[in-house]
Amino acid sequence: MAASIFAAVPHSPPVAVFKLTADFREDSDSRKVNLGVGAYRTDEGQPWVLPVVKKVEQMIASDNSLNHEYLPILGLPEFRANASRIALGDDSPAIKEKRVGSVQCLGGTGALRIGAEFLRRWYNGNNNTATPVYVSTPSWENHNSVFMDAGFKDIRTYHYWDAAKRGLDLQGLLNDMEQAPEFSIFILHACAHNPTGTDPTPDQWKQIAAVMKRRSLFPFFDSAYQGFASGSLDKDAWAVRYFVSEGFELFCAQSFSKNFGLYNERVGNLTVVGKDADNVQRVLSQMEKIVRTTWSNPPSQGARIVATTLASPQLFDEWKGNVKTMADRVLLMRSELRSRLEALGTPGTWSHITEQIGMFSFTGLNPKQVEYMVKEKHIYLMASGRINMCGLTTKNLDYVAKSIHEAVTKIQ
């Protein structure tokens, strides 16, 4: 019997966050807490189907005019238009000037991948595999992988997190942008930076934009948490809208997993802002070819839910209320965790927990302290010290806070 033609294939290590969840499920300890995977949970620790989503699903189910014909390659038109509208704003000059286009994608990851594939083929010329792509350090792990798999050979990092002050390293970031080759691509988190939860202020974004404009750097925004971060759609889209107002051509990958709770529907959008309508249409024509050989046509259910909600003033207002419910719970958990750690006298400062925003908090726990939390306390979090604030509940807050206190006190 000949050896398998796959005999030389190495076993790839599991994706860290999903391995963490698997370990959590196998743990029989009654105290266990999962602070790993990035998904919203209620105070009972359960997934939440947004009430507005339930309502729209029933509306779709009762619509006898709908069928299962293919969508256009670029996606459901009303979804694409409304997704770009909430990213750029109702009064966006780019929308009015018809220099905005979009592609319905399979989640935020799909939007990043279609954008990366296009940039590798067409950005500032043809086949630019050597164009530097800059990713913040730290960043969401998929940012590096998506651009590497799209064929980019030069993936670099830019300063972002200052571990000593547990905040943004603005000067390091600006210095890296000053030194980057012209036309380099920069992946920017629109809001609720993953994993640190630390965002630039509007004034800091203005400094970033000024350097990027002077150095002819290309902004590729990843907007995974609009509305979910602060509870305000407008506030969470401020950076993207400012860059558009400054005349940038840019890409913005949008995800509706978090702010609609549509995790397994894979609803994403890639918004393209160009200099004029002609440029945008040519870009979309090439993206259509990329989509055709990637997933050919996108699925409709999740996109219909989002499109129906965003197009109706009443449903839109209801959705914004649902999103604020989630954001407010996260903000409450931040406040409660910080107050408990400070009441315990836990060594170090913990103000960064409430200064950060969004689903994740970069606690500052080191790998040994994380290992102690997992093995001794059955509290599952990423090795980087990142925790999902949604995994905290009124029932486990005290236990988690005391466990962090113990880990920090015992282990340096």
N, C-alpha and C positions, 0 to 999 in steps of 0.2 A: 504494500500500500504506500503510495507516494506521500511525502509530507504535504501538509496543507499549504496552499499558495498564500495563506495568511499567517504562516508560522513566524514570520519576522515582525509582525505587528506588536509593538509594545503595549502593555496595559496602561492606559492613561489614568492618572490619579483622579479621584472623584471631584466634582465641583464642591468647593469648601462649604458653602452655605447650605447646600442640599445634603451634604454628608452630615453636617451639624444637626439638621432636622431629623435625619434618619437615626442618628445616635439618640436624640431626644425621645423619639417615639419608642425606642427599644428600652429606655430607662424606666424601671419600675418604681423608682423612688417617688413618693407622694408629694415631695416638696419641689419637684422639678419645674423649671421655668425656661421657656424658649424665648431668648432675646436675639435670635439670629436672623431668620428669614425676613425679608422686607415686605410684609403684608400687614394691612390693618387688622386689628382685632378689637372686639368690644371689651367692656370691662369684665365680661364673663369669659374672656379669652377665646371668643368664637369669631369666625369670619362674619362680615356684615354685608348683606345684599341691600344696597341703597333703596329706600322706599320709592324714589322716583324711577329707579331702574325696574323694579317690580311692576310699577304702573305702566311704563312704556313697553315692557315685554308683553303685557296683556293686550295692549293696544295693537302691537304688531301681530300677535297671534290671532286676533279677531279681524284683521284686515284681509279680506278674501281676494283683494286685487294683487297681493304679493305672490311671487313664485320663486323658483330656485334657478332662474336663468343666470348665466354668468354676468358679473358686474364688468364694467369697462376695466381695462388693464390697470389704469391709474386709480381705480376705485370709485366709490359712490360719490358722485359730484357734490351732493348737498353735505355729505360728511366732510369732504376735503375743504370746501369753502368755509364751513362753520368752524372747523378745527383751526384753520389759519386765522380766522377772524378773532377767535378768543386769544390766540397767541399775540397778534399784532394790534388788536383793539379796533373798535367800531369806526374810529375816526382816523385810522392809519392812512397816511398819504400814499404809502406803497400800494394798498388795496385800491384806493381811488384812482391811482395812475395805472392800474392793471399790470403792475410789475411783480405780482405775487402768483406763484403756482404751488401745487402740492401733489403729493403721492400718498395714497392710503397704503399703509405698510403693516406688517405683522409685528405689532408692538413697537416700543421704542427701539428695541434692538434691531428690528427690521428696517426702521427708518435710518438708523445709524449706518447699517450695512449698505442700503441703496445709495445713501449719500457718499459713503466711502468708495464704493465701486465706481460711481460717476466721477468723483474727484481723481481717482487713480487713472482713469481713462482720459479725462478731458480737462482737468483743472490747469489753467494757465498754459495750455498746450496739450500735447498728447502723451499718454503713458508715463505719468509722473511718479513712478515708483520711488524715485529718490527724493521727492519732496519731503522735507521734515514734517512730521505730525507730532505736536506737543500735547501731552496729557498731564494733568495735575498730579502731584505726588503728595498724598495718596489720591487714588481715584477708584471709581467702579471698575472692577477687574475686566469687564467686557470691553471697555474702551480700547485697551491695548490689543486685545485679541481680534476685535472686529477689523481694525485697520491693518493688522498684520495679515489676517486671512484675506483681506481685499487686495493684498499685494504690495502694500507700502513696506519699504525696507528700512526706513530711518524713523523709528519711533523714539521720541525723546520725552523727557519729563521737565516740567517747570515747577518751581517752588510754589507751595501753597500753604501748607500747614506748619505753623511754628509750635513745636512740641513744648518748648519752654514756657511760652505764654499762653498756650492752648488757644490759639487764635490764628488769624490770617497773617501770612508772611507777605505783606503787600510789596515791600521793597524787593524781596527776592523774586517775586512774580514779575514785577516791572523790569528788573534787571535782565531776567531771562528773555523777556519780550524784546528788550532793546538789543540783545545780542543774537537773537534768532535771525536766520537768513530771511531776506525779504520774500514774501509770498508763502511763508510757512503757514501751516494749518494749525489752529489752536482749538482744542476741544474745551468748551466752557460749560459749566453747569449753570443753567438759567436761574435756579433757586434751590435751596435745600441741598447743598453740596453733599454728595455721597462719596465717602463715608463720614465726613467731619461735621456736617450740619452747620458749617461756618460759611457765610456768604459775604461778599464785599458790600459795603454800604453804597448808596447811590453816588456819593462823591468819589468813592474808590472806583466804582465802575466807570465813571467819567475819566479818571486817570488812565484806567486800562484801555478804554476806547481811544483816547488820544494817542497813546503809544502805538496801538495796533493800526490806527489810520496812518500815522507817520511812517511806520515800518512796512506798510502794505501787507499786513497779516490777515489771514482769512478766519473769521469766527464761525465755528460750527457749534451751535448751542444744543445741549441736551436738556430738554424740559420734561422731566418725568413727574413733577409734583405740583404743577400749577394749581393754585387754590388750596391744595392739601398742606402746603407749608405754613402759610400765615392765616389762611381762611379767606384771603382776598385774591381773586384772579388777577386784578390789576397790579397789585403790589408784587406778586410773584412773577409777573411778566415784564417788570419794569426794565430790566437790563436788555432784554431782546428788543423792546420797543425803542429804547434809547439808541441802541446801535443802528436800528433802521432809520431813526430820525437824523442820525449823523451821516447817512448816505452809504452805509456799508451794503455790499452784496453779502448774503449770508445764507446758511442753512440752519434750520431749527427742527430737531427730531423731537416729536411730541409723543407721549405715552398717556393712555387713558386707563391704564391698569389700576393706579392708585386712586385718582380723583373720581373715577366711576366705579371702582371695585370690580372692574372687568378683567381680572387677572388672566383667566384661561380663555378669554375671547381673543386675545392678542390684537388689540385695537391701537394702532399707531398712525402717525401722519408725519410726513416730511415736508415742511414748509420751505419754499425756495423764494428768496427775495433777490431780484436782479436789478440791473440798471434801467431796463425798459422791458416792455411786453415782448418784443421780438426775441431778446436774449432768453427770457423765461420760457417761451414756447420751444425754442431750440433745445434748451436744457431738458424740458419735460419729454421731448421726442426721444432723446437718448435714454432717459430714465425708463421710458416705456419699454425699450428694448431690453434693458437690464431686468426689469420686473418679469418680462415675458419668459426669460430663461431661468428665473429664480423661483417664483410661485405662480406665474402666469396670470392669475386673477385672484384678487383678495376675497375673503369670506364676507358675508353681508350682515350677519346678525348683530354683532357688536357695533359695527359702523352705523347701522340703522338706529340702534338704541341711542348712541351719542348724537347723531344727526337730528333725530326727532326731538330730543331734549333741548339741544342748543337752538333749534329753529322756533320753538314755542316760548314766548315770553313767560307764560305761567310755569311751564316745566323747567325752564332755565332758572327762574327764581327759586323753585323748589330744590333743584339740584345744588344751587349755591348754598342753600340752607343745609343740605345733607353734607356737603363738603366742609362747611364751617363746623358742623357737629364733630366730624373726625379731627379737624385741625385743633379745635378747642380741647378735645380729650388728650391729644398729644401734649399740648401746652400745659395742661393741668398735671399730667404725669411728670413733666420736666420740673415744674415748680415743687411738686410733692417730693420727688426724689432728692432734689437739692436741699430742701428744708430738712429732710430726715438725716442726710449726711452731715449737714452743718450742726444739727442738734446732737448727733453722736460724737461730734468733735473729730471727725475723720480727717487724718493728716492731709494737708494740701488745700488748695482752693477748688471750689465746686461751682463757682459762678458761671463757668463756661457751659454748664448743662442748660441753663435758662437763656444764655446768650446765643447758643446754637439754635437752629430752626429745622423743622421738618421731621421726618420719621426717625432719623438716625442721630445718635450722639456719640462722639468720639470721647470716651470717658477719660482716657489717659492711663488706663490700666495697662501694665506691661504684660508680655507673654506669660511670665511665670505666675502673675496674679490671675490672669485669665485661666491658666491651667488649674489653679487652685479652685477657682469659681466653678469650673466644669466638673472636676473630679471629686472635690470635697463637698461642694454645695449643690451640685446638680443644676447649676444655672448655666445655660448654653449661650455663649456669645462668641463673636469672631475673635481670632487670635490678635487682631489689631486693637482690640478693646472697644470695637464698635458695638453698640447695642441698638436694637429696635425699640423705641419708646412705646410702641403699641403693645409690646409684650408685657408691659407693666400694667398691673391692675390694682384696685384698692385692696384686694386680698393678698397680693404678694409683695407690695411695696416695702413693707417693714422687713420682710425676709431678705429681699434683694439688697436693701440699704445696709442692713446689718452684715450681710455677707461681703459686700464691697468694703465696708469698714474693717472687717476681719482680715480680708485679703491684703488691703493696703497697710494695715498695722503689722501684720505678721511677715509680709514678704516685701522686700525692697526691690 
